Amino acid sequence: MISKGIKNKSFYYIIFLPAVIVILFLTVYPIFDVFSLSFYKYNYLSDSKTFFGFKNFVRIFNDRTFQRSFTNTLIFSTLATFSETAIGIFLALLFYGYFKGKRVFMIMVIFPMMISTMVICAVWKTLYHYDIGLLNYLLKLIGLKPFGWLINQNVALLSIVLVDIWQWSPFAFIIIQAGLNSIPKEVFEAASIDGANYRKTLLYITFPILFSQIMLVVLLRTIDTFRIFGKVYALTQGGPGNATETLSYYVYREGFTYFNLGRASTASVYILLVIGVIAFFYIRNILREENS
């Protein structure tokens, strides 16, 4: 019996071994390679590689462009994540229960998430266009001057945030609605019998039960928004000036425009560290909630 169990375990290890090798090759090796390159001054075009130690980390940390990119990323991630989570909660509560036309409206709400990011950016870039954009056309109809949605330094980043909110709020809605539908209706019926109104039911029953789902949405959207690249590249390419340059775009520019792979790798390490810290606090809060 013992030898049979050992054979079964060996069989499972052999089956999973190819998948483990692929995962290690696609994740662990690139991360290790990025960490390694971050200690070098490496220009791909000239093929010159000089050991720099921690100089890259110090220089990039003091780089004003990097600081601006970090600030832009932090603003973008915070606004997009919490707006999408709030809208997701609102939509989940709105679609709770049955009403006529629910399936049609739900498809309409989820539809933006199904479209390619580049297609969405092409549509919104047309909407934002200064001369022929729909938004400026509507402003003209009500007697206001056209607005530079993507060329004004003060609002360009917020314009990209709006695009991300439009695309990914349905993602938050789906996760939170799944959690809401898993709550037994008897819980709400019991609260109603005990005299709890809608506000108290939300604060003391619904939100505490949905805590894990809400935190999951916050974590996933924070990670995704913190490495935002596609929308910035398609809509503004970091402009005007550095008003919309994010960390991922900074990495792209250093690595594939200037071919300074050492600096690009160092910036990538900073991104990885920030996301790691965020994930750590999320996991700690979830484990604390499960153990309480």
Helices and strands as residue ranges (DSSP letters): H 2-23, I 24-28, H 29-37, E 40-43, E 48-51, H 55-61, H 64-94, H 102-114, H 117-128, H 134-141, H 156-181, H 185-193, H 198-201, I 202-206, H 207-209, H 211-226, H 230-235, H 247-256, H 261-291
